[in-house]
C-alpha cells in the first residue's frame, strides 16, 4: 500500500479502509495497513467506493458558490490551501471531523457530501477484481462462511447480493443465525446442507432454495469439500 505523509494537520488521516484520527503529527496522512492484509485490488475498490460520492467536487462547488478563495477557506477551517486543493481534486479523503468542520463553514449538514443529487437511472457495475472477501465473523478462527458483496457501490438497495463460500468443516460447530426478510440461495458448486426448522435439506450444484430468513438456520458444506453459492437477501415487507 502506498503511503502518503504530511504535517499539515492532525485531523486528516487518509486510509483505504476506514476513517480515523491520529494525534501523531508525522503520521497525519498515512495509509493504514490493516490486519486483513488487503490486496492492491482491495485498496482500489475502497478508494473507488469513496470516490463515488465525489466529495471533492461537492466541496469545490460549495466554495465557488460562496466565492471563497482557498486561502480564506483555510483560515476558517485551519487547513492549508494546499491541503484543501488536494481534497477538492480527490487526491486526499477527509476524515469525518475534518468534513464536519468544512460543513459548518458552509452551513450544510454532512449528508450534503454523501447524498446523490443526480436523478439518473441506477446502473452500477462491480468488476470481479474489485470485490473483497470477508468472514461471517471476525472473532472466530474458522468462519462458517466467507462472503463477497456483489453490488457494494449501490446505496439504498432493495436487495443484497453476495457470493458466498462455505468451507468444509467437521467440528460440528455450525453457527445458527437469523435475520429479517427473505433469503434465496443458488448453489454454484459443491454440496450445501441447510438446517431449517428441525430438518436438513441437502442442495447440490444447480439447486436453489428460497425461505423466510427470520427462522434460525445454519449452513454446512458436505462431502469433504467447500461449497459456493449466490445468496440474495431482501428486507422485510412493509
C-alpha positions as CSV (number, residue, x, y, z in Angstrom):
1,X,0.0,0.0,0.0
2,X,1.4,3.4,-0.9
3,X,1.9,5.8,2.0
4,X,1.1,9.5,2.0
5,X,2.6,11.6,4.7
6,X,2.1,15.2,5.7
7,X,2.4,17.5,8.6
8,X,-0.5,19.8,7.6
9,X,-3.0,18.8,10.3
10,X,-3.6,16.1,12.9
11,X,-7.2,16.0,11.8
12,X,-6.7,14.3,8.4
13,X,-5.8,10.7,8.2
14,X,-6.2,9.0,4.9
15,X,-6.8,5.3,5.0
16,X,-8.0,2.9,2.4
17,X,-10.4,1.1,4.6
18,X,-11.7,3.3,7.4
19,X,-11.7,6.9,8.7
20,X,-9.7,7.5,11.8
21,X,-8.0,10.2,13.7
22,X,-4.3,10.3,14.7
23,X,-2.7,12.7,17.0
24,X,0.9,12.0,15.9
25,X,2.0,14.8,13.5
26,X,4.4,12.7,11.5
27,X,1.6,10.2,10.6
28,X,-1.2,12.5,9.8
29,X,-1.8,11.3,6.3
30,X,-0.7,7.6,6.2
31,X,-2.3,4.7,4.5
32,X,-3.3,2.2,7.2
33,X,-2.1,-1.4,6.9
34,X,-4.9,-3.4,8.3
35,X,-5.0,-6.8,9.8
36,X,-6.9,-8.1,6.8
37,X,-3.7,-7.7,4.7
38,X,-5.8,-6.4,1.8
39,X,-4.6,-6.8,-1.7
40,X,-3.9,-4.0,-4.1
41,X,-7.3,-4.6,-5.7
42,X,-9.0,-4.2,-2.4
43,X,-7.3,-0.8,-1.9
44,X,-8.5,0.4,-5.3
45,X,-12.0,-0.9,-4.5
46,X,-12.3,1.1,-1.3
47,X,-10.9,4.2,-2.9
48,X,-13.4,3.9,-5.7
49,X,-16.3,3.5,-3.2
50,X,-15.3,6.8,-1.5
51,X,-14.7,8.5,-4.9
52,X,-18.3,7.6,-5.9
53,X,-19.5,10.3,-3.5
54,X,-17.5,13.0,-5.3
55,X,-16.8,14.7,-2.0
56,X,-14.0,16.9,-3.5
57,X,-16.3,18.1,-6.3
58,X,-19.0,19.0,-3.9
59,X,-16.6,20.9,-1.7
60,X,-15.3,22.9,-4.7
61,X,-18.9,23.7,-5.8
62,X,-19.7,25.0,-2.3
63,X,-16.6,27.1,-2.2
64,X,-17.1,28.6,-5.7
65,X,-20.8,29.3,-4.9
66,X,-19.8,31.2,-1.8
67,X,-16.9,32.9,-3.7
68,X,-14.4,31.9,-1.1
69,X,-10.7,31.5,-2.1
70,X,-8.8,28.5,-0.9
71,X,-6.7,30.7,1.4
72,X,-9.7,32.2,3.0
73,X,-11.4,28.8,3.5
74,X,-8.1,27.7,5.1
75,X,-8.4,30.4,7.7
76,X,-11.9,29.3,8.6
77,X,-11.1,25.6,8.8
78,X,-7.5,25.6,10.0
79,X,-6.4,23.7,6.9
80,X,-3.8,24.9,4.4
81,X,-4.8,26.0,0.9
82,X,-2.6,23.2,-0.4
83,X,-4.5,20.6,1.7
84,X,-7.9,21.9,0.6
85,X,-6.8,21.8,-3.0
86,X,-5.9,18.2,-2.7
87,X,-9.2,17.5,-1.1
88,X,-11.1,19.2,-4.0
89,X,-9.0,17.3,-6.6
90,X,-9.8,13.9,-4.9
91,X,-6.2,13.2,-4.0
92,X,-7.0,13.1,-0.3
93,X,-10.1,11.8,1.5
94,X,-11.1,13.9,4.6
95,X,-12.0,12.3,7.9
96,X,-15.4,13.0,9.4
97,X,-14.2,15.6,11.9
98,X,-12.5,17.5,9.0
99,X,-15.5,17.2,6.8
100,X,-17.8,18.4,9.7
101,X,-15.5,21.4,10.2
102,X,-15.8,22.3,6.5
103,X,-19.6,21.7,6.5
104,X,-20.0,24.1,9.4
105,X,-18.2,26.8,7.4
106,X,-20.7,26.4,4.6
107,X,-23.7,25.9,6.9
108,X,-24.6,22.5,5.4
109,X,-25.0,19.1,7.0
110,X,-22.7,16.1,6.5
111,X,-25.3,14.5,4.4
112,X,-24.7,17.1,1.7
113,X,-21.4,15.3,0.9
114,X,-22.9,11.9,0.8
115,X,-26.2,12.4,-0.9
116,X,-26.5,11.7,-4.6
117,X,-28.2,14.7,-6.3
118,X,-28.4,13.1,-9.7
119,X,-31.7,11.8,-10.9
120,X,-30.4,9.1,-13.2
121,X,-31.4,5.5,-13.5
122,X,-29.4,3.2,-11.3
123,X,-26.7,1.3,-13.2
124,X,-23.7,0.1,-11.2
125,X,-21.0,-2.4,-12.4
126,X,-18.8,-4.3,-10.0
127,X,-15.7,-6.0,-11.6
128,X,-14.6,-9.4,-10.4
129,X,-11.2,-8.0,-9.2
130,X,-12.9,-5.2,-7.1
131,X,-14.6,-7.5,-4.6
132,X,-13.3,-8.1,-1.1
133,X,-13.8,-11.3,0.7
134,X,-14.9,-11.1,4.4
135,X,-15.5,-13.8,7.0
136,X,-19.0,-14.0,8.5
137,X,-17.4,-13.2,11.9
138,X,-14.1,-11.6,12.6
139,X,-13.8,-13.0,16.1
140,X,-13.6,-16.7,15.1
141,X,-10.7,-18.8,13.9
142,X,-12.7,-20.8,11.4
143,X,-15.6,-18.8,9.9
144,X,-18.8,-20.5,9.0
145,X,-18.6,-18.9,5.6
146,X,-17.0,-16.1,3.6
147,X,-18.9,-13.6,1.5
148,X,-18.2,-11.0,-1.2
149,X,-20.7,-8.2,-1.8
150,X,-21.7,-8.1,-5.4
151,X,-23.3,-4.6,-5.5
152,X,-21.5,-2.7,-2.8
153,X,-21.4,0.6,-4.8
154,X,-25.2,1.0,-4.7
155,X,-26.8,2.9,-1.9
156,X,-30.3,2.2,-0.6
157,X,-30.5,-1.3,-2.3
158,X,-33.8,-3.1,-2.4
159,X,-31.9,-6.4,-2.1
160,X,-28.4,-7.6,-1.0
161,X,-26.5,-10.0,-3.3
162,X,-23.4,-12.0,-2.2
163,X,-21.0,-14.6,-3.5
164,X,-20.6,-17.0,-0.5
165,X,-18.1,-19.7,0.1
166,X,-18.8,-22.3,2.8
167,X,-15.6,-24.1,3.8
168,X,-15.8,-27.8,4.7
169,X,-15.6,-28.3,8.5
170,X,-16.3,-31.4,10.6
171,X,-16.1,-29.8,14.1
172,X,-19.9,-29.7,14.4
173,X,-19.9,-26.0,15.3
174,X,-22.3,-24.6,12.8
175,X,-23.3,-21.0,13.7
176,X,-27.1,-20.6,13.8
177,X,-28.4,-17.2,12.8
178,X,-31.5,-15.4,11.6
179,X,-32.4,-12.1,10.1
180,X,-35.4,-10.2,8.9
181,X,-36.6,-10.7,5.3
182,X,-36.3,-13.5,2.8
183,X,-33.2,-15.3,1.6
184,X,-32.5,-17.0,-1.8
185,X,-29.6,-19.4,-2.3
186,X,-28.4,-20.8,-5.6
187,X,-25.7,-23.4,-5.4
188,X,-22.8,-22.8,-7.8
189,X,-20.5,-25.7,-6.8
190,X,-20.2,-28.4,-4.2
191,X,-23.0,-29.6,-1.8
192,X,-24.5,-27.5,0.9
193,X,-26.7,-28.7,3.7
194,X,-29.1,-26.2,5.2
195,X,-30.7,-26.9,8.6
196,X,-34.1,-25.2,8.8
197,X,-37.0,-25.9,11.2
198,X,-35.5,-29.2,12.5
199,X,-34.9,-30.5,9.0
200,X,-31.7,-30.8,7.0
201,X,-32.0,-30.0,3.3
202,X,-29.1,-31.0,1.0
203,X,-28.6,-28.9,-2.1
204,X,-26.2,-29.7,-5.0
205,X,-24.8,-27.5,-7.8
206,X,-27.7,-26.0,-9.7
207,X,-30.2,-26.3,-6.9
208,X,-31.9,-23.3,-5.3
209,X,-33.9,-22.5,-2.2
210,X,-36.0,-19.6,-1.0
211,X,-37.0,-19.2,2.6
212,X,-38.1,-16.9,5.4
213,X,-34.8,-15.9,7.0
214,X,-36.3,-14.8,10.3
215,X,-36.3,-18.5,11.2
216,X,-33.0,-19.7,12.6
217,X,-30.9,-21.6,10.1
218,X,-27.4,-23.0,9.6
219,X,-25.2,-23.9,6.6
220,X,-22.8,-26.8,6.2
221,X,-20.6,-27.8,3.3
222,X,-20.7,-31.6,2.6
223,X,-18.7,-34.4,1.1
224,X,-15.3,-33.1,2.3
225,X,-15.3,-30.1,0.0
226,X,-16.2,-26.4,0.2
227,X,-19.4,-25.1,-1.5
228,X,-20.0,-21.8,-3.3
229,X,-23.4,-20.1,-3.8
230,X,-25.1,-17.0,-4.9
231,X,-27.0,-15.6,-1.9
232,X,-29.7,-12.9,-2.2
233,X,-31.5,-11.4,0.8
234,X,-34.3,-8.9,0.8
235,X,-35.6,-6.6,3.5
236,X,-38.9,-7.5,5.3
237,X,-42.1,-6.5,3.6
238,X,-43.7,-3.3,5.0
